[in-house]
């Protein structure tokens, strides 16, 4: 209520959103992260408009490992393909895999965390033992072991949801092995929320457990999920890059990790072709850092107690 006038819910939400954006954008890291992220999202969205179709060994437009020049701004690779063309097209693959893997991770982690925290007892014990296994075992190691096995079973031909099988498997494996951190955080928040008065009121009026979890607990977890989701994306990019660098990617749909792998096999480091290694490597670091900066800013915005800690 303001000056005796009751404000509408939509106006209250609008004011809350404005206050959040003002506080969030007040962090320098958030501004830098958003600018970098928007740039790469635009690049990934329209690669054909920016650099034309993906170049292959057949339609390569340059010579062997030509340094950056006016014709090829980031030089060429070992078969004469324009590195800028490869990096721009690789942005779509790397970002898509990382974001979709993060969605899978957040869905699995949130489901397990809310279920364990809300029900408690044996459900909590067994789900947390499962979480502990994935928590102590690095997701990269699990993905490195699981991915070749799944590829051997499914094969590498055809496409699945627009992805080559190797990339689709990497996407799913990353998502299914990197949820433990999210589950732990969601569980701890759920343990606190389920003791609140509004949850008791929901039980009194006859709301089911599923309804309470979906309508009352989950909405209050969105800030924590969003803040940690940005950090999960950064980790997913590193894991995808590492797996592709080790040869589990697909040259027909090259990601930044696949480009690093191709550069290593071509002897770019020993040949002094720094542009071939540097361009995709810098992209990986920049995008990962952008998500980390955004995640930290979101955490500071949603968690006032953290801001007073020196």
C-alpha positions as CSV (number, residue, x, y, z in Angstrom):
1,X,0.0,0.0,0.0
2,X,1.3,3.4,-0.9
3,X,-0.4,6.7,0.1
4,X,-3.6,4.8,0.8
5,X,-3.7,3.2,-2.7
6,X,-3.4,-0.5,-3.1
7,X,-0.9,-1.4,-5.9
8,X,-1.8,-4.1,-8.4
9,X,0.2,-7.3,-8.4
10,X,1.6,-6.5,-11.9
11,X,2.9,-3.2,-10.7
12,X,4.5,-4.8,-7.7
13,X,6.2,-7.4,-9.9
14,X,7.4,-4.7,-12.3
15,X,8.9,-2.7,-9.5
16,X,10.6,-5.8,-8.1
17,X,12.0,-6.6,-11.5
18,X,13.4,-3.1,-11.9
19,X,15.0,-3.2,-8.5
20,X,16.6,-6.6,-9.3
21,X,18.0,-5.4,-12.6
22,X,19.3,-2.2,-11.1
23,X,21.1,-4.1,-8.4
24,X,22.3,-6.9,-10.7
25,X,23.6,-4.5,-13.4
26,X,25.3,-2.5,-10.6
27,X,28.0,-5.2,-10.6
28,X,30.8,-4.6,-13.0
29,X,31.3,-8.3,-13.5
30,X,27.7,-8.7,-14.5
31,X,28.0,-6.0,-17.2
32,X,31.1,-7.5,-18.7
33,X,29.7,-11.0,-18.6
34,X,26.4,-9.9,-20.3
35,X,28.2,-8.0,-23.0
36,X,30.4,-10.9,-23.9
37,X,27.6,-13.4,-23.7
38,X,25.3,-11.4,-25.9
39,X,28.1,-11.1,-28.5
40,X,28.6,-14.8,-28.6
41,X,24.9,-15.6,-28.6
42,X,24.4,-13.3,-31.7
43,X,27.4,-14.9,-33.4
44,X,26.1,-18.4,-32.7
45,X,22.6,-17.5,-33.9
46,X,23.5,-16.3,-37.4
47,X,26.8,-17.9,-38.4
48,X,25.8,-18.2,-42.1
49,X,25.0,-14.5,-42.3
50,X,28.3,-13.5,-40.7
51,X,30.8,-15.9,-42.4
52,X,28.9,-17.9,-44.8
53,X,28.4,-21.7,-44.8
54,X,30.7,-24.0,-42.9
55,X,33.9,-24.5,-44.9
56,X,35.1,-28.0,-45.5
57,X,38.2,-29.4,-47.2
58,X,36.4,-29.3,-50.5
59,X,35.4,-25.6,-50.4
60,X,38.4,-24.3,-48.4
61,X,39.3,-20.8,-49.5
62,X,42.9,-20.5,-48.4
63,X,46.3,-22.2,-48.3
64,X,48.0,-24.3,-45.6
65,X,48.2,-22.5,-42.2
66,X,48.2,-19.0,-43.5
67,X,48.7,-16.3,-40.8
68,X,45.9,-13.8,-40.1
69,X,45.5,-11.3,-43.0
70,X,42.9,-9.0,-44.6
71,X,41.5,-12.0,-46.5
72,X,41.5,-14.4,-43.5
73,X,41.2,-12.4,-40.3
74,X,42.1,-15.4,-38.1
75,X,44.3,-17.3,-40.6
76,X,43.6,-20.7,-42.0
77,X,43.9,-24.3,-40.8
78,X,45.9,-27.3,-42.1
79,X,43.6,-27.7,-45.2
80,X,43.1,-24.1,-46.0
81,X,39.8,-23.5,-44.2
82,X,39.2,-20.1,-42.8
83,X,39.6,-20.3,-39.0
84,X,37.1,-17.4,-38.4
85,X,34.5,-19.4,-40.3
86,X,35.2,-22.5,-38.2
87,X,35.2,-20.6,-34.9
88,X,31.9,-18.8,-35.6
89,X,30.2,-22.1,-36.6
90,X,31.8,-23.8,-33.6
91,X,30.2,-21.2,-31.3
92,X,26.7,-22.6,-32.1
93,X,27.7,-26.2,-31.3
94,X,29.6,-25.4,-28.1
95,X,27.0,-23.1,-26.7
96,X,24.1,-25.3,-27.6
97,X,25.6,-28.4,-26.1
98,X,26.6,-26.5,-22.9
99,X,23.1,-24.9,-22.5
100,X,21.2,-28.1,-23.1
101,X,23.5,-30.1,-20.9
102,X,22.9,-27.5,-18.2
103,X,19.1,-27.8,-18.6
104,X,19.4,-31.5,-18.1
105,X,21.6,-31.1,-15.1
106,X,19.3,-28.5,-13.5
107,X,16.2,-30.6,-14.0
108,X,17.8,-33.8,-12.5
109,X,19.6,-31.9,-9.7
110,X,16.5,-29.9,-8.8
111,X,14.2,-33.0,-8.9
112,X,16.5,-35.0,-6.6
113,X,17.2,-32.1,-4.3
114,X,13.6,-31.2,-3.8
115,X,12.5,-34.8,-3.3
116,X,15.2,-35.6,-0.8
117,X,14.8,-32.4,1.2
118,X,11.0,-32.5,1.3
119,X,10.4,-36.2,2.1
120,X,13.5,-36.8,4.3
121,X,14.0,-40.1,6.0
122,X,15.2,-43.1,3.8
123,X,14.3,-41.2,0.6
124,X,16.8,-38.5,1.7
125,X,19.4,-41.0,2.7
126,X,19.4,-43.0,-0.5
127,X,19.2,-40.0,-2.8
128,X,22.0,-38.3,-1.0
129,X,24.2,-41.4,-1.2
130,X,23.6,-41.3,-5.0
131,X,24.4,-37.6,-5.0
132,X,27.6,-38.2,-3.0
133,X,28.8,-40.6,-5.6
134,X,28.4,-38.1,-8.5
135,X,29.7,-35.3,-6.2
136,X,33.0,-36.9,-5.4
137,X,33.5,-38.4,-8.8
138,X,34.5,-35.7,-11.3
139,X,32.0,-35.4,-14.1
140,X,34.7,-35.2,-16.7
141,X,36.1,-38.6,-15.6
142,X,32.6,-40.2,-15.7
143,X,31.9,-38.6,-19.1
144,X,35.2,-39.8,-20.4
145,X,34.4,-43.3,-19.4
146,X,30.8,-43.4,-20.4
147,X,30.9,-41.5,-23.8
148,X,33.0,-44.0,-25.8
149,X,30.9,-46.9,-24.5
150,X,27.6,-45.3,-25.5
151,X,29.0,-44.3,-28.9
152,X,30.1,-47.9,-29.5
153,X,26.6,-49.1,-28.8
154,X,24.7,-46.4,-30.7
155,X,27.1,-45.8,-33.6
156,X,28.2,-42.5,-35.1
157,X,25.9,-42.4,-38.2
158,X,22.8,-40.3,-38.7
159,X,21.6,-37.5,-36.5
160,X,19.6,-37.2,-33.2
161,X,17.6,-34.0,-32.7
162,X,19.8,-32.2,-35.1
163,X,23.1,-33.4,-33.5
164,X,25.5,-36.1,-34.7
165,X,25.4,-39.1,-32.3
166,X,28.8,-38.2,-30.8
167,X,27.7,-34.7,-29.9
168,X,24.3,-35.9,-28.6
169,X,25.9,-38.4,-26.4
170,X,28.3,-35.8,-25.0
171,X,25.4,-33.5,-24.3
172,X,23.4,-36.1,-22.4
173,X,26.4,-37.5,-20.5
174,X,27.5,-34.0,-19.3
175,X,23.9,-33.3,-18.2
176,X,23.6,-36.6,-16.3
177,X,26.9,-36.4,-14.5
178,X,27.1,-32.8,-13.4
179,X,23.9,-32.4,-11.3
180,X,25.2,-33.3,-7.8
181,X,26.2,-29.8,-6.9
182,X,22.8,-28.4,-7.8
183,X,21.1,-31.3,-5.9
184,X,23.0,-30.5,-2.7
185,X,22.1,-26.8,-2.8
186,X,18.5,-27.4,-3.6
187,X,18.1,-29.9,-0.9
188,X,19.5,-27.6,1.7
189,X,17.1,-24.8,0.7
190,X,14.2,-27.2,0.6
191,X,15.0,-28.4,4.2
192,X,14.6,-24.8,5.3
193,X,11.5,-23.9,3.2
194,X,9.5,-26.9,4.2
195,X,9.5,-25.7,7.8
196,X,8.0,-22.3,6.9
197,X,4.5,-21.3,7.9
198,X,3.1,-21.1,4.4
199,X,4.0,-24.8,3.8
200,X,2.0,-25.8,7.0
201,X,-0.9,-23.8,5.7
202,X,-0.8,-25.5,2.3
203,X,-0.9,-28.9,4.1
204,X,-3.8,-27.8,6.2
205,X,-5.9,-26.9,3.2
206,X,-5.3,-30.3,1.7
207,X,-2.6,-29.6,-0.9
208,X,-0.8,-32.8,-2.1
209,X,2.9,-33.2,-1.6
210,X,3.5,-32.8,-5.4
211,X,1.5,-29.6,-5.4
212,X,3.4,-28.2,-2.4
213,X,6.7,-29.0,-4.1
214,X,5.7,-27.5,-7.4
215,X,3.6,-24.5,-6.4
216,X,5.2,-23.4,-3.1
217,X,8.8,-24.7,-2.8
218,X,10.1,-24.7,-6.4
219,X,9.2,-21.0,-7.1
220,X,11.3,-20.0,-4.0
221,X,14.2,-22.0,-5.3
222,X,14.4,-20.3,-8.7
223,X,17.0,-17.6,-7.6
224,X,19.4,-20.2,-6.3
225,X,18.9,-22.4,-9.3
226,X,19.5,-19.5,-11.7
227,X,22.6,-18.4,-9.9
228,X,24.2,-21.9,-9.8
229,X,22.9,-22.7,-13.3
230,X,25.2,-20.0,-14.7
231,X,28.2,-21.7,-13.0
232,X,27.1,-25.1,-14.3
233,X,27.1,-23.8,-17.9
234,X,30.8,-22.8,-17.4
235,X,31.7,-26.2,-16.2
236,X,29.7,-27.9,-19.1
237,X,31.7,-25.8,-21.6
238,X,35.0,-27.0,-20.1
239,X,33.9,-30.6,-20.1
240,X,32.6,-30.5,-23.7
241,X,35.8,-28.9,-24.8
242,X,37.9,-31.5,-23.0
243,X,36.0,-34.4,-24.4
244,X,36.1,-33.0,-27.9
245,X,39.8,-32.2,-27.6
246,X,40.4,-35.9,-26.8
247,X,38.7,-36.9,-30.0
248,X,35.1,-37.6,-28.9
249,X,33.7,-34.7,-30.9
250,X,32.5,-34.7,-34.5
251,X,34.6,-33.0,-37.3
252,X,31.4,-32.6,-39.4
253,X,29.9,-30.4,-36.6
254,X,33.0,-28.9,-35.1
255,X,32.8,-27.3,-31.7
256,X,35.6,-25.2,-30.2
257,X,37.0,-28.3,-28.5
258,X,37.0,-30.2,-31.8
259,X,38.9,-27.3,-33.4
260,X,41.5,-27.4,-30.6
261,X,41.8,-31.2,-31.2
262,X,42.3,-30.7,-35.0
263,X,44.9,-28.0,-34.3
264,X,46.8,-30.2,-32.0
265,X,46.8,-33.1,-34.5
266,X,48.0,-30.7,-37.3
267,X,51.0,-29.7,-35.1
268,X,49.8,-26.1,-34.9
269,X,51.9,-25.4,-31.8
270,X,55.2,-26.7,-33.3
271,X,54.4,-25.0,-36.6
272,X,53.9,-21.6,-34.9
273,X,50.2,-21.4,-36.0
274,X,49.2,-19.6,-32.8
275,X,46.0,-18.3,-34.4
276,X,44.6,-21.9,-34.9
277,X,44.9,-22.7,-31.2
278,X,44.4,-19.3,-29.8
279,X,41.1,-18.4,-31.4
280,X,38.9,-21.3,-30.2
281,X,40.8,-21.4,-26.9
282,X,40.2,-17.7,-26.2
283,X,36.5,-18.2,-27.0
284,X,36.2,-21.0,-24.5
285,X,37.9,-19.0,-21.7
286,X,35.9,-15.8,-22.5
287,X,32.4,-17.6,-22.5
288,X,33.2,-19.6,-19.4
289,X,34.4,-16.5,-17.6
290,X,31.3,-14.6,-18.7
291,X,29.0,-17.2,-17.1
292,X,31.1,-17.3,-13.9
293,X,30.8,-13.5,-13.6
294,X,27.1,-13.6,-14.2
295,X,26.6,-16.4,-11.8
296,X,28.5,-14.6,-9.0
297,X,26.5,-11.4,-9.6
298,X,23.3,-13.3,-9.4
299,X,24.4,-15.0,-6.2
300,X,25.3,-11.6,-4.7
301,X,22.0,-10.2,-5.8
302,X,19.8,-13.0,-4.5
303,X,21.8,-13.6,-1.3
304,X,22.1,-10.4,0.7
305,X,24.2,-12.1,3.5
306,X,27.0,-12.8,1.0
307,X,27.4,-9.1,0.2
308,X,28.4,-8.3,3.8
309,X,31.1,-11.0,3.8
310,X,34.5,-9.4,3.0
